[in-house]
Amino acid sequence: LIMAAKTGGAVQVHKNDTVKRTAMARTGLGREGKPIRLLSNHFAVKLSGIDAVFYQYSVSIKSDDDQVVEGKGIGRKVIDKMLQTYSSELAGKDFAYDGEKCLFTVGPLPQNNFEFTVIMEETSARAVGGSPGHESPGPGDKKRVKRSHLPKQFVVGISYAARIPLRSVALALQGSDSDHAQDALRVLDIVLRQQQAKRGCLLVRQSFFSDDSRNLVDLTGGVSGCRGLHSSFRTTMNGLSLNMDVSTTMIVTPGPVVNFLLTNQNVRDVRDIDWPKAKRMLKNLRVKATHNNMEFKIIGLSDQPCSRQTFPMKVRSGSSEGQTVDITVEEYFKSKQVFLEKPYLPCLDVGKPKRPNYLPIELGNMISLQRYTKALSSQQRTTLVEKSRQKPQDRMRVVTDVGLLTSVEMLQLLVSSLATDMQFTGSKK
């Protein structure tokens, strides 16, 4: 390369010597050794027809006082109830709901906008104010129980949002740019999530976890590692595939609340429990009462032990309206033939801030699949790493979980143009 430059009226010529480079020599393919066949955690998905179209609808759920409902759990229950009640108005169509604000169907609904009134029966014992609650309440509790089971009304609004053709996935597999390919894959992911939610699984983004005891590992401190599954549809060089892998999350170890606190604080005697610390740990966790199998959400602890904590209860005598008397939690349960072994322990407050509902702590069991979101100790992290190691056979067992196979079958019923081969994809090495 010759370059010219002017300097002080004179032209100088520079030669730029370029270095000649050659590609590095490669040895080629191997010829020694024995070929083996590896299995990957991808499952082939075939598109037998690409004319299906997903229709996306925006969903809004409001309570009877016009407040927007944002909880995922109650949202799924309301939408399921809506489908049962108004199936004919929705042309009997199945749909996939993401638990928040989107709903998807294969093909359009009869119209673009709907508004449905959904009546949900209130069955939670948390609504029984004042008294600790019991499956056979006394006469003084009848009015409160009747009030707690009043139906709750929701208004569900559905409006058309977008059209997502499945053909976009086929175009992406052919190498063409497609604006809707990722949206279509997201719909397929949502269908699988919905089926796992119906099985009672814990959902964490694209992962789901069941309460199978075989998938739990003890991390000490009242915390367990729960093995689950991460799933997602992907476009690959070999076509559309369902990718699945083992995932792990931390949950509160299910069992008696007292045992959980002893383990969590690493003490042996209940008298050594730090109750302010226990109150912070238990807040917003859910328990099931052993005497009536009802579930409650913990909002705090009582100020006094069961033997001294009182609450007002109306007692009737004959035909008179009765009078309100103060009774201790221990006396109340004794009248219901529930005898407390540790009345010196505080009660769980499972009511509302201005309407406490006391449950003796010894009658509470931590329910399963409650996420533990606090930081792990160094010992717990080490234990998690050690116990999370799995042999290939164990990983295959988790990945081919029967519940997931059922969900894939449900997906194929909803989207008839999909066919999934639930066999591990093989490759030669």
Secondary structure as UniProt FT lines:
FT   STRAND          2..7
FT   TURN            8..9
FT   STRAND          10..15
FT   STRAND          37..40
FT   STRAND          42..47
FT   STRAND          53..63
FT   TURN            64..65
FT   HELIX           72..85
FT   TURN            87..92
FT   STRAND          95..97
FT   STRAND          102..106
FT   STRAND          113..120
FT   HELIX           125..127
FT   HELIX           139..141
FT   HELIX           142..148
FT   STRAND          152..165
FT   HELIX           167..173
FT   TURN            174..175
FT   HELIX           181..198
FT   TURN            199..200
FT   STRAND          202..204
FT   TURN            205..206
FT   STRAND          207..209
FT   HELIX           213..215
FT   STRAND          216..218
FT   TURN            221..222
FT   STRAND          223..236
FT   TURN            237..238
FT   STRAND          239..252
FT   STRAND          255..256
FT   HELIX           257..265
FT   HELIX           270..272
FT   HELIX           275..282
FT   TURN            283..284
FT   STRAND          286..289
FT   TURN            290..292
FT   STRAND          295..297
FT   STRAND          300..305
FT   TURN            306..308
FT   STRAND          310..315
FT   TURN            318..319
FT   STRAND          323..328
FT   HELIX           329..335
FT   TURN            336..337
FT   TURN            343..344
FT   STRAND          346..349
FT   TURN            353..354
FT   STRAND          358..360
FT   HELIX           361..363
FT   STRAND          364..366
FT   HELIX           378..388
FT   HELIX           392..399
FT   HELIX           402..414
FT   TURN            416..417
FT   STRAND          418..420
FT   STRAND          425..428
//
